[in-house]
Amino acid sequence: MPGRLDPKTLESLIRKDEVDTVLTVFPDGQGRLMGKRVVGRYFLDHVAGEGVHACIYLFTVDMEMEPLPGFKLTSWERGYGDMKVVPDMGTLRQIPWLPKTALVFCDVYTEEGEPIEEAPRWILRRQVERALSLGYVVKTGAELELYCFRESFDEARAKRYQGLAPVAGYLEDYHILQTTKEEPLIRAIRNGMEGADVPVEFSKGEWGRGQEEINLRYAEALEMADRTTLYKHGAKEIAHLQGSSVTFMAKYSKEAAGSSFHLHSSLWDRAGKKNLFVERAKRNGSPLFQHWLAGQMALAREFAYFYAPTVNSYKRYQSGSFAPTRIVSGWDNRTCGFRLCGEGNGFRVENRIPGADANPYLAFAATIAAGLHGIKNKLKPPRLYEGNAYQDATLPQVPKTLREAMTELERSKAAREAFGARVVEHYLHAARLEQQAFDQVVTDWELIRNFERI
């Protein structure tokens, strides 16, 4: 079965004309894969060692690819020059759903060879390096939910994404009968991921009509971010090839449950063999785990933007919807923002705050930075919560809007210490422009409510 490739194997496949295209990709600020399709032989002769060039403006555009003003990284005044896109050859893999195609993740540099620190893959790399300097290997896991629709992407766009037909007509949480109806697509995604060396644990129906969850096997944080990003990208490509569509929006409809990105994390020794959160005599983990958890909770509001990056993200946080509204931790308690779970080396904390729309690199980076903050300051978490956290008004809340999350990030000294002022200001500026764009739009809700009756 196709999967991870080493450079020699890739060269052999290209020479034998079994691979003719290499996707050279990197994640942008929204978590989308950007890059170029490189002819196989040209990749061998030039790109593998030298990289390719791309316009640096890709880190200053919005979802519509509109160049946005006011960024320090680049601008019209600076001419929107090039950057170097250099393959990380350890990430080579074959893509089974595209004929004769391989893919490699890349890191981005200035023309002078300096890392572009605002790039999500570099932001995560820096936090992984910080953890490793303290003797910790960070492992993460991702559970992303998505909705499946009968319409193709083109048909959905023609309908302005209104009145779409989910694959299911009823709530399907754990349903085998209904998920069998979705299996042609979901099986293709599962098997496609396995073939692209993105190991999958399982898929299941979720608490929505046409909503599924596909769980990826945990891995070291940078590898896991690559896998998660390729999964989101690949699921959409595979759906397109089948004439259907999927969405990872946090909340695609007021009437539908939101889509989560349950983010699992744990710290391991340098060899990656021992989970340092485990302490046999304590069900609730080692002192190191307690500090890690406390850091997650302490900075959950300040780092909320990295878990919920759009205006839409915050519409997911609804009481009684399996999305968290309170910053509290509990043992196997899905009403809490942080859920302790697992046994032995599988013991971990699940952060339930991120939505499926989060950029995996930024969400993992925020997780590591928050955990290290807790370790550095020897923070202790509150007692584990028992009961229904939705109904407890005394508990701290997850931010309710993008504007509130921006305010929290803007005042965060911890964010500047962890990521650097340059990175924080870059993403604050992006968030402000996103909020401004939304504030200027006249929505369907306003028209329906006011057009005739006001």
N, C-alpha and C positions, 0 to 999 in steps of 0.2 A: 504494500500500500504506500502511496506517496506520503511524504512527511518532511522532517527536517533534513536538510542537505548540508554536506560539507563542501568547501570550494572545489575539491577535486571531483566529487560526484557531479556537481553542477557543470563543471567544464566538460565532463564526459557526456552528459545528457545533451548539452548544447552542440558538441561536435557530432553527435549521432542524430541531431535534429529532433530529439525528443523534447527539448525545451527550446523555444525560439524567442521568448519574451521574458524579461525580468522586470517586475514592478519594483521600483526604488521608491520607498514611501516613508513618510514621517507624519506624526500627528500634529495638527494645528491647534490653536487655542480652544476650539470647540470639540476637539477629539476626533475630527475627521481625518481620514488618510489622504494626504496630498503627495504628489510626486510625479514621476514620469514612467512611461512604458519604454524600456530600453531593449533594443534588438540584442539577442543573446550574445552574438559574437562581438558586438561593440562593448557589451558589458565586460566580457573577458579581457578585451584588449585595452580598455580605458577606464571604465567606471569602477571596477572592483578595487583598483588601487587608488584612483584619483578622485572618484566621486563625480557628481554632475552638478550643474548649477540650477538654481531656481530663484525667482524674485522674492526678496525678503519681505515684500508687502504681505505675504501670506499670513504673517502673524499680526497684521493690523487690519484685517478685513472682518466684516460681519458674516452672518449666515448666508446673505445674498451675494457675497464676494465683493461688496462695496468697500473701496478703500476709505478708512475712517480717519478723520483729522486728529491731531493733538498727541500722537504717540511720539515718544522720544526715540524709539528704536529706528524708525524710518518715516519718511513723509514725501509729499510731492516736492517740497523744497530740497530734500536730500536726494531726489531723483529715483527713489525706489530701485536701488541697485540690486545686484545679485548676492546670493549666499552660496556656500558650498554644502552639498548634501552628500555625506560620506557614509557608505554602507557599513553597518555593523555585521560583519560576515558570519558571526555566530548565530544570527537570526534567520539565515537562509532557509526557505522551505518551499515545497512545491504546492501549488494551489489546484486541488483536484477538480473544482467546478469550472475552471477556465482552461481551455485546451493549451497544452504546451507552455504553461506559464509558471514561473517561480516568483517569489517575493522576498525582499530583504528590507528590514527596518533600517533607517538611517538616522544619524545625528547631524545637526546643522551647525555650521561655523560661519564666521565672517570671512570675507575674502583674505583677511590677514591671518586666518587660522585660529581665531579665538572662538570658544563656544558661545552660542547665542543663548544667554542665560534665561531669557524669557520663554524659550521653547519648552513645552511640557516634558519632553523626554529628559532634558537637562535638569529641569526642576526636580523630577523624581530621582534622577541619578545623584544629585547633591544630597538628598535626604538619605538615600541608601548608603552613600559614603559616610555621612555623619554617624549613622547607626553602626556601620562596620568599624569605624574608628574607636568605638566604645566596646567592640567585641561582639556585636549583635548582627545576625542575619535576619532580615525581616521577610516573613512569608505571609502572603495574602491570598485570599480566595474571593471569587466574584459569583454572585447569583443575580442575574439580570432577567427582568421580566419584559415581555414584549406582547403587543397585540398583532394578530394575524387577520387580514381582510381578504375578501374574495376579489376585490378590484385590483387591477394592476396599479403601479405607481402613476402611470399616465392617466388612467381612468380616475384615480383618486384626485389627482391635481385638477382634472377637468371639472370635477364636482366641487372644487374648492374645499375638499376634505370634509364635506358635509354629507350626512345620510349614507355613510359607508356601511357595508354589510360585513360585520365580524363573521369569522368562520363558524362560530358557535351562536346558538340562539338562547342559551341559558348559562348560568354560572357553572364553571366546570372544574372547580378546585379538586384535584386528585381524580377526576372522572377518567376512566379508561375508555368507555364508549365514545364520548365526545372527542377525546384526544386521538382516537383512531381516525376520526374524520379529518383531523389536522395532520395526521402522520405523514402523508406524502411530502409535505413541506418540512415539518419538524425533523423527520428522519433524515432528509437530505441535508439539513443544517447540522444535525449531530454528526453524521458520517462525513460531511464536508470538513467540519472542524477536526475530527480525528485524523482525516487525511492530510490536513495542513498542520499537523502537530500542535493542535490546540485541544488537549485531552478533555473529554467531557465525562461527567459522572452520570447525569440523567437529565431527562426533561419531565415535566409534569404540567397538568392543567393548573391554572391559577384562579384567583377569585374575581374573574371577569369573563365576559363573553368573548371568546376567541383569544383569551390571554394565556400565554404559556410562560414557563420559567425553564431556562436551561442553565444548569450548574456546571461550571468549569472546575477542574481539579486545581487545588492550590499549588502555588509555586513561589519562588523568590519574587520580590515585588516588581522589579523591572520586567522580568519575563512575564509575569502575570498581567501587567499593564499592556504589553504587546499582544498577549493572547486575547485579552478582553476587547481591545480595540479591533483586532482582526475579526473576532466573533461578531461584533456589532456590524462591521462593514460587510463581512461575508454573508450574514443572515439576510441583509438587504439585497445583495447581488443574487443570492440563490432564490429569494422570493421573486425578484424581477425575472429570472430565467424561467420561473414556473408561471409567470403571468399573474402573480398576486403581489401583495404588499404587506409590509410590517412597519410598526413604529415603536421607537424607544422613548417617545415623549413621556414625561413624568405624569401628565394628566391630559389625555387626548379628548376626554369628554367629561362634562360635569356629572353625568349619570354613571360613569364607569370608574372602577377602582383605579388608583394610580399604579404606575409601574416603578418598581424599586430596583435598587442596586445594593443588595445586602453585602456589606464589605467586611470580610473576616480577616483578622490579623493576629499574628503571634510572633514572638522573638525566639530565635534559635541560636545555638552556639556556632562558632565560626565554621565548623565542619558541616553544619546543617543537619545534625543527627539528633540533637536533644532539644526539646521544647522547654525553654527556660521559664515558661509560665507555670509549669507543673510542679506541685509540691504535694507529695503523697498524703501527708497528714491533713491537708487543707483542701476542701472541696472548692474553695473560692480562689485558689491560685496562690502563687508565690508572692513575696513582697514586691518583686519586680513587676509582676502582673498588676498588682494593686496600683503601683505608680503609673504604669502604662494606661490603665483604665481611667485613673483619675485625671491624667493629662487629656485624654480623649474628651472626657466630660467637661473639664475646665475650659477647653477651647472650642467646644462644639458650636457655640454661637459666633465666635470670632472667625472661625474657619468655615462657616456655613456656605459661603459663596463657592468654595471648592467642591462642595457636595451637591449644591443646588444652584447652577449657574445662570438660569433663565427666569424670566418673569413667570413662566408656566410652572417652573419647578415647585413653587410654594403653594400651588393649588392642590398639590398631592397631600399635604399635611392636614388630613381630616380625621376627626375623632371617630373611632370605631371602624376604621378602614384598613387596618393592619399597617398603615403608615404612621410613624411616631409623631406625636405632638409635644412630648415632654422629654427633657434631658435627664434621664434617670436610668439606672442599670438594674437588671433583675436576672435571676437564674431561669433560663428557658422561658422568659416572659415576653411575648410578642407585643405587649402594649407599651413596652419601654423603648427608648431610643437606643439603648445598648443592652444586648442580650448575651449572657454568658452561656456557653454551650460546649459540648464535646467532652471526651474522656481521654486520659493518657496524653500521648503526643498530639491528639486531636483537640485538646483543650484550647479555647480561643475566645475572643470577644467578637461579636457581630455588631457592627455599626449599621443600624437600620435607617439612618438619616439620609444617605445619598439616594437620589432618584436615578432611574435608568438613563437619564439624559446627561449625567455627570461625565466629565472627561476622566477616564480611569487614571491617567498619570497624575493629574492634579488631586484627585480624591485620595490616591495612595500616598502622595507626597504630604498632604495635609494630615493623614492618619499617622505617618511616621513622625512628622514634626510635633504633633500634639502629644504622642506617646513619649517622645524624648524630652519634651517639656515637663511632663509628669515625673519622669525618672530624675532629671536634673534637679528639680525642686522638691523631690521626695514627697509628692502630693499623695494624699490618701482619699479614696472615694467615699461617698456616703454609704451607709448600710444598704445592702441589696434591698430593692423594693419588692414587696409582695402585694398582689392585688391588681386592680384596674387603674393603670397610670393615667388613662384618658380622663378619669373623673376627679383627679386630685389637682385642684387649682393652686396648691402650695408649691408645686414643682416648677422649676424653670422651664421656659418654653423654647421650642425650636423657633427661629425667626419666621414670621408670617409672610414677609414680602422680600423681594430682591432689594428694595430700598433699605429695609431694616438690616439685611445681611451686609450691604455695602457699608452702612454706618458702623457695624461691628468690626468689619475688616479694617476700615479706615483708622479706628482707634487702637488697633491691636499692636502692641509692642512685640508680642510673641511672634507674630507673623513676620515682622521686619527682621527680628533676630534670626528666625529660621530660614527665610527665603531671600532676605535682602530687600532694601527699599526699592531697588530698581524693578524687581519682579512684582512686588505688591502694588506699586503705582501703575505698572502696566495693566494688571488685571482689574484694578479699581477703575482705571480709565475705560477699559472695555465694558465693564459693568454699568458705568454711568451712561455711556453711549447707548447701550442696550435698553436701559430704563427710559432714556430720552426718546428713543425710537418708538417704544410702546406707548409712552404718554401722548404722542402726537397722532396715534391711530384712532379712528372712529370705528368701534367694534360693532359686530352684529347685535350684541346685547344692548348697546345704546340705541341702535336703530329700532329694534323690536320694542323696546320699552318706551321710547319717546317720540318716534316719528309722527304718529297720528295723535297721540293723547296729551302731549305736553302743551 
